[in-house]
């Protein structure tokens, strides 16, 4: 049976990242768009698959899996010989991937969330506390300084080629630039971060997914 993939068509979150991995790996799949604005992830039928009521989610011939990072790891391993690897085959390579994934989850993303929590108040019509936002941006900048050092040694976070851990960073970060005009990822003081980031967001598959997502967001007024 063909792989079923439940995602939102919108531009942020894990859905576009899973779609990116599927496209990069050239994996055949049936895309099932779920309208979160209509609470389609909260129906009894969907909650049987994911009690958290969230997307993305995959159904691989009855094997149900949710959570973006878990799905990406599964796809990279199951389809290791199809398309670009996206996950190293050696113990050292996999260790570097998991090291980078730990940094993303425990260091990069929490700092990003602090920025987003304050910055995204504006589009919601709420007052933004500039002092809090400035402090959050400074903290996030410190994390990016570490990334600058890491990326000065190799092109991507786990080595010379892109892997799923690079793609994990696309979950929410692009929304800072597109929704509130904060483009901290391409500051001149961090040329290696800028190079890495531009390579990620410039991937043709990602550009296509984002264009489709922009149209969907406009249609849903979100």
C-alpha positions in Angstrom: 0.0 0.0 0.0 1.1 3.5 -0.7 2.3 5.6 2.2 -0.3 7.9 3.5 0.8 11.3 4.9 -1.5 13.5 6.9 -0.3 17.1 6.9 -1.5 20.7 7.0 -0.9 22.7 3.8 0.2 25.7 5.8 3.8 27.0 5.8 5.1 26.4 9.4 5.3 23.4 11.7 6.4 19.9 10.9 4.2 19.3 7.9 6.4 21.1 5.3 9.5 19.5 6.8 8.0 16.0 6.3 6.9 16.9 2.8 10.5 18.1 2.1 12.0 14.8 3.2 9.5 12.8 1.1 10.2 14.9 -2.0 14.0 14.8 -1.5 13.9 11.0 -1.0 11.5 10.6 -4.0 9.2 8.5 -1.9 5.8 7.8 -3.4 3.0 8.9 -1.1 -0.6 9.9 -0.8 -0.9 13.4 0.6 -3.9 13.9 2.8 -4.4 17.6 3.7 -6.0 18.1 7.1 -7.7 21.5 7.8 -6.7 22.4 11.3 -8.8 25.6 11.1 -11.8 23.2 11.0 -10.4 21.1 13.9 -10.1 18.1 11.6 -7.3 16.8 13.8 -9.7 16.7 16.8 -12.2 14.3 15.4 -12.6 10.9 17.1 -11.3 9.2 14.0 -8.1 11.2 13.9 -7.6 11.0 17.6 -7.5 7.2 17.3 -4.4 7.7 15.2 -2.8 10.4 17.2 -4.2 11.1 20.7 -2.4 14.5 20.7 -4.6 15.6 17.8 -1.7 16.9 15.7 -0.1 16.6 12.3 2.1 15.5 10.6 1.3 11.8 10.8 2.0 8.9 8.5 0.2 5.6 7.9 2.6 3.1 6.4 0.4 0.1 5.6 -1.1 0.2 9.1 2.0 1.5 11.0 1.0 4.8 12.4 3.7 7.3 13.4 3.5 10.9 14.5 6.0 13.6 15.5 8.1 15.3 12.9 11.5 14.2 14.0 10.4 10.6 14.4 8.8 10.5 11.0 11.9 12.0 9.3 14.2 9.5 11.0 11.9 6.6 10.0 11.7 7.7 6.3 15.5 8.3 6.1 16.2 4.8 7.5 13.5 2.9 5.6 14.4 4.5 2.3 18.1 4.8 3.0 19.1 3.7 -0.6 16.6 5.9 -2.3 17.5 9.5 -3.3 20.0 11.4 -1.2 20.9 9.6 2.1 19.8 12.4 4.5 21.1 10.2 7.3 24.7 9.0 7.6 25.5 5.3 7.3 28.5 5.1 9.6 28.4 5.0 13.4 30.4 8.3 13.6 28.1 10.0 11.0 25.0 8.9 12.9 26.5 10.1 16.2 27.2 13.5 14.6 23.6 13.7 13.4 22.2 12.8 16.8 24.6 15.3 18.4 23.2 18.0 16.1 19.7 16.9 16.7 20.2 17.2 20.5 21.5 20.7 20.0 18.5 21.7 17.8 16.0 20.3 20.3 17.5 21.4 23.5 19.3 24.7 22.5 18.2 26.1 19.2 14.4 25.5 19.4 13.8 26.7 23.0 15.6 30.0 22.2 13.6 30.3 19.0 10.4 29.8 20.8 11.2 32.6 23.2 11.6 35.0 20.2 8.5 33.7 18.5 6.3 33.9 21.6 6.9 37.6 21.8 7.3 38.6 18.2 4.2 36.8 17.0 2.0 38.8 19.4 2.0 41.6 16.8 0.2 39.7 14.0 -2.3 38.6 16.6 -3.1 42.2 17.5 -1.4 42.0 20.9 1.2 44.4 22.3 4.8 43.4 21.9 7.1 44.0 24.9 10.2 45.2 23.0 12.5 44.6 26.0 11.5 41.0 26.2 11.8 40.6 22.5 15.3 42.2 22.5 16.5 39.9 25.3 15.1 36.9 23.4 16.8 37.9 20.2 20.1 38.4 22.1 19.8 34.9 23.6 19.0 33.4 20.2 21.9 35.3 18.6 24.2 33.6 21.2 23.0 30.2 20.0 23.6 31.2 16.4 27.2 32.2 17.3 27.7 28.6 18.3 26.2 27.5 15.0 28.6 29.8 13.2 31.5 27.9 14.8 30.1 24.5 13.9 29.3 25.5 10.4 32.8 26.9 9.9 34.1 23.3 10.0 31.7 21.7 7.5 28.9 22.7 5.2 26.0 21.3 7.2 25.5 20.4 10.8 26.4 16.7 10.6 29.0 16.9 7.9 29.5 17.8 4.2 26.0 16.9 3.0 22.6 17.9 4.2 20.7 15.5 6.5 17.4 15.5 8.2 18.8 17.4 11.2 19.4 20.4 9.0 15.8 20.2 7.8 14.5 20.1 11.5 15.5 23.7 11.7 12.9 24.6 9.0 10.0 23.8 11.3 9.3 27.3 12.6 12.4 29.5 11.9 11.3 30.7 8.4 8.1 32.2 10.0 10.1 34.8 11.8 11.1 36.4 8.4 7.9 35.8 6.6 5.4 36.8 9.3 7.2 39.5 11.4 10.2 40.5 9.3 12.9 39.1 11.7 15.7 37.8 9.5 18.3 36.9 12.1 19.4 33.8 10.2 21.2 35.9 7.5 23.1 38.5 9.5 26.5 39.5 8.0 28.3 38.7 11.2 27.6 35.0 10.7 28.5 34.2 7.1 28.5 30.4 7.6 25.1 30.5 9.2 23.9 32.7 6.3 25.4 30.3 3.7 23.8 27.2 5.4 20.5 28.9 5.8 20.3 30.1 2.3 21.1 26.7 1.0 18.2 25.2 3.0 15.5 27.7 2.1 16.7 27.9 -1.5 16.2 24.2 -2.1 13.8 23.9 -5.1 11.5 21.5 -3.3 11.3 23.8 -0.3 10.6 26.8 -2.4 7.7 24.9 -4.1 6.3 23.8 -0.8 6.4 27.3 0.6 4.7 28.7 -2.4 1.9 26.2 -2.1 1.7 27.0 1.7 1.5 30.7 1.1 -1.5 30.2 -1.2 -3.2 27.9 1.4 -2.5 30.5 4.2 -4.1 33.2 2.2 -7.1 31.1 1.5 -7.5 30.3 5.2 -6.6 33.9 6.2 -3.9 32.6 8.7 
